[in-house]
Amino acid sequence: MEVWGMYLDQHLVLKWMHIIAMAYWLGGEWGVFNASRPIVNPALSLDERRRHMETAYRIDIIPRTGIILVLPLGLHMGYDLGVQPLGGWWLVGMWIFVAFWVALALSAFFKRGTDIGIRLTKIDEAIRYVVIPALFFTGVYSLVTGGPLTAYWYAAKVTLFSGLLVIGLILRFVMRDWVMAFRQLVSGGPNAEIEKRLTAIMAFSRKLAYLYWAGIITMAFLGTVKPF
């Protein structure tokens, strides 16, 4: 395609955008990981801990957006490479849907803490409940039969991505638990049991985060090296 007198190869532009989305996904999760550490430090005041939680939420919208964009970019490039069969108007419809999905995620972020924000978040999660099994079963079926995703590296990447979406959902529920625990601390004052629960939640999320990063790095490896 030609833009402002320059010829731009569509596939290379998609690849560039895919790299950026992956980078913000991986880097953003690292930011959330580090910003969340002080949240479970009882030596800090509640206001200070709440400030760190707000920072983690503000950083988190970046990987939340990146993970959504990775999907259409990967499917579009897959069609260009001939490893997935859905193109044409299907791609157009997919991009329209993803634009709605990104707008939904951003709206839920800006309206967080309100009733409408909660409703928007639940709609966002409901979309993932459909996308995750669709990707997983398509990926696994293709690994077993060789189609409709005709490259094994691509089918493996799609299957892995569905698993990472599951981890992402779990981490979202973890962040929701932070909020609930803080509300209890604010309303009821210092509470050793709640502090213990916060620490346990954080320890669990850190283990998940390491698995998450390993999965993202593996996805990048499969897409770049195409080993099988």
C-alpha positions as CSV (number, residue, x, y, z in Angstrom):
1,M,0.0,0.0,0.0
2,E,1.1,3.6,-0.6
3,V,0.9,6.2,2.1
4,W,2.1,9.8,1.7
5,G,4.1,8.8,-1.3
6,M,5.8,6.0,0.5
7,Y,5.3,2.3,-0.3
8,L,4.6,0.3,2.8
9,D,4.4,-3.5,2.8
10,Q,1.2,-4.4,4.6
11,H,2.7,-7.6,6.2
12,L,5.8,-5.7,7.5
13,V,3.5,-3.0,9.0
14,L,1.4,-5.6,10.7
15,K,4.6,-7.3,12.0
16,W,5.9,-4.0,13.4
17,M,2.6,-3.4,15.2
18,H,2.6,-7.0,16.5
19,I,6.1,-6.5,18.0
20,I,5.0,-3.2,19.7
21,A,1.9,-4.9,21.1
22,M,4.0,-7.8,22.4
23,A,6.6,-5.4,23.9
24,Y,3.9,-3.4,25.8
25,W,2.3,-6.6,26.9
26,L,5.5,-8.1,28.3
27,G,6.9,-4.8,29.6
28,G,3.6,-3.6,31.1
29,E,3.2,-6.8,33.1
30,W,6.7,-6.3,34.5
31,G,5.7,-2.8,35.5
32,V,2.5,-4.1,37.3
33,F,4.6,-6.7,39.0
34,N,7.0,-4.2,40.5
35,A,4.4,-1.5,41.3
36,S,2.4,-4.0,43.3
37,R,5.2,-5.1,45.7
38,P,4.5,-2.3,48.2
39,I,0.8,-3.1,48.3
40,V,1.4,-5.9,50.8
41,N,3.8,-4.0,53.0
42,P,2.0,-3.3,56.3
43,A,4.8,-0.9,57.4
44,L,3.4,1.6,54.9
45,S,0.3,3.7,55.5
46,L,-3.0,2.7,53.8
47,D,-2.9,5.8,51.6
48,E,0.6,5.0,50.4
49,R,-0.3,1.4,49.6
50,R,-3.4,2.6,47.9
51,R,-1.3,4.9,45.8
52,H,0.9,2.0,44.7
53,M,-2.3,0.0,43.8
54,E,-3.6,2.8,41.7
55,T,-0.2,3.0,39.9
56,A,-0.4,-0.7,39.2
57,Y,-3.9,-0.3,37.7
58,R,-2.7,2.6,35.5
59,I,0.2,0.5,34.2
60,D,-2.0,-2.5,33.7
61,I,-4.2,-0.9,31.0
62,I,-1.2,-1.0,28.7
63,P,-0.7,-4.8,28.7
64,R,-4.5,-5.3,28.8
65,T,-4.7,-3.4,25.5
66,G,-1.6,-5.1,24.1
67,I,-3.0,-8.6,24.7
68,I,-6.2,-7.7,22.8
69,L,-4.3,-6.3,19.8
70,V,-2.0,-9.3,19.6
71,L,-4.9,-11.5,18.5
72,P,-6.1,-9.6,15.4
73,L,-2.6,-8.8,14.3
74,G,-1.6,-12.4,14.6
75,L,-4.6,-13.7,12.7
76,H,-4.2,-11.1,10.0
77,M,-0.5,-12.0,9.5
78,G,-1.5,-15.7,9.6
79,Y,-3.8,-15.1,6.6
80,D,-1.0,-13.3,4.8
81,L,1.3,-16.2,5.4
82,G,-1.3,-18.7,4.3
83,V,-1.4,-20.6,7.6
84,Q,-5.0,-19.7,8.5
85,P,-7.8,-19.6,6.0
86,L,-10.0,-16.7,7.1
87,G,-9.5,-13.5,5.1
88,G,-11.5,-10.9,3.2
89,W,-14.6,-9.6,4.9
90,W,-13.9,-11.9,7.9
91,L,-10.8,-9.9,8.6
92,V,-12.7,-6.6,8.2
93,G,-15.3,-7.9,10.7
94,M,-12.6,-9.0,13.1
95,W,-11.0,-5.6,13.1
96,I,-14.3,-3.9,13.7
97,F,-15.0,-6.2,16.6
98,V,-11.5,-5.7,18.1
99,A,-12.0,-1.9,17.9
100,F,-15.1,-2.3,20.0
101,W,-13.3,-4.6,22.4
102,V,-10.4,-2.1,22.9
103,A,-12.9,0.7,23.4
104,L,-14.7,-1.5,25.9
105,A,-11.5,-2.2,27.9
106,L,-10.5,1.4,27.9
107,S,-14.0,2.5,29.0
108,A,-13.9,0.0,31.8
109,F,-10.5,1.4,32.9
110,F,-11.6,5.0,32.9
111,K,-14.9,4.1,34.7
112,R,-13.2,1.8,37.2
113,G,-14.7,1.9,40.7
114,T,-18.2,2.7,39.4
115,D,-21.2,0.5,38.7
116,I,-20.9,1.1,34.9
117,G,-17.2,0.3,35.1
118,I,-18.0,-3.0,36.8
119,R,-20.6,-3.9,34.1
120,L,-18.1,-3.0,31.3
121,T,-15.5,-5.2,33.0
122,K,-17.9,-8.1,33.1
123,I,-18.7,-7.7,29.4
124,D,-14.9,-7.7,28.7
125,E,-14.5,-10.9,30.6
126,A,-17.5,-12.5,28.9
127,I,-15.8,-11.9,25.6
128,R,-12.7,-13.8,26.8
129,Y,-14.9,-16.7,28.0
130,V,-15.8,-17.1,24.3
131,V,-12.4,-16.3,22.7
132,I,-10.4,-18.6,25.0
133,P,-12.1,-21.9,24.2
134,A,-12.4,-21.0,20.5
135,L,-8.6,-20.5,20.3
136,F,-7.8,-23.5,22.4
137,F,-9.9,-26.0,20.6
138,T,-8.9,-24.6,17.2
139,G,-5.2,-24.7,18.1
140,V,-5.3,-28.2,19.6
141,Y,-7.4,-29.6,16.7
142,S,-5.0,-28.1,14.2
143,L,-2.0,-29.7,16.0
144,V,-3.7,-33.1,15.8
145,T,-5.1,-32.9,12.3
146,G,-3.0,-30.3,10.5
147,G,-5.9,-27.9,9.9
148,P,-7.5,-25.4,9.7
149,L,-4.3,-23.8,11.0
150,T,-1.8,-25.4,8.6
151,A,1.5,-24.6,10.3
152,Y,2.3,-26.4,13.6
153,W,4.2,-23.4,15.0
154,Y,1.1,-21.2,14.4
155,A,-1.3,-23.7,15.9
156,A,1.0,-24.1,18.9
157,K,1.2,-20.3,19.3
158,V,-2.6,-20.0,19.1
159,T,-3.0,-22.7,21.8
160,L,-0.4,-21.1,24.0
161,F,-2.1,-17.7,23.6
162,S,-5.4,-19.2,24.9
163,G,-3.6,-20.4,28.0
164,L,-2.1,-16.9,28.5
165,L,-5.5,-15.4,28.3
166,V,-6.6,-17.7,31.1
167,I,-3.7,-16.6,33.3
168,G,-4.5,-13.0,32.4
169,L,-8.0,-13.5,33.6
170,I,-6.8,-15.0,36.9
171,L,-4.5,-12.1,37.5
172,R,-7.4,-9.7,36.9
173,F,-9.4,-11.5,39.6
174,V,-6.3,-11.2,41.9
175,M,-6.3,-7.4,41.4
176,R,-10.0,-7.4,42.2
177,D,-9.2,-9.2,45.5
178,W,-6.7,-6.4,46.3
179,V,-9.5,-3.9,46.1
180,M,-11.8,-5.9,48.3
181,A,-9.1,-6.5,50.9
182,F,-8.3,-2.8,51.0
183,R,-11.9,-1.8,51.4
184,Q,-12.0,-4.1,54.5
185,L,-8.9,-2.5,55.9
186,V,-10.2,1.0,55.4
187,S,-13.6,0.2,56.9
188,G,-12.4,-2.0,59.8
189,G,-8.9,-0.8,60.5
190,P,-5.7,-3.0,60.9
191,N,-6.5,-6.7,60.6
192,A,-3.8,-9.4,60.7
193,E,-6.0,-11.9,58.8
194,I,-6.6,-9.6,55.9
195,E,-2.9,-8.7,55.8
196,K,-2.1,-12.4,55.7
197,R,-4.6,-12.9,52.9
198,L,-3.1,-10.0,50.9
199,T,0.3,-11.5,51.3
200,A,-0.9,-15.0,50.1
201,I,-2.7,-13.4,47.1
202,M,0.5,-11.5,46.1
203,A,2.7,-14.6,46.5
204,F,0.3,-16.6,44.2
205,S,0.2,-13.8,41.6
206,R,4.0,-13.6,41.5
207,K,4.2,-17.3,40.7
208,L,1.6,-16.8,37.9
209,A,3.5,-13.8,36.6
210,Y,6.7,-15.8,36.1
211,L,4.7,-18.4,34.1
212,Y,3.0,-15.6,32.2
213,W,6.3,-14.1,31.1
214,A,7.7,-17.5,30.1
215,G,4.6,-18.0,27.9
216,I,4.9,-14.6,26.3
217,I,8.5,-15.2,25.5
218,T,7.7,-18.6,24.1
219,M,5.0,-17.1,21.9
220,A,7.5,-14.6,20.5
221,F,10.0,-17.4,19.9
222,L,7.4,-19.5,18.0
223,G,6.3,-16.5,15.8
224,T,9.9,-15.5,15.0
225,V,11.8,-18.8,14.6
226,K,8.9,-21.0,13.4
227,P,10.7,-24.1,14.6
228,F,8.2,-26.7,13.3
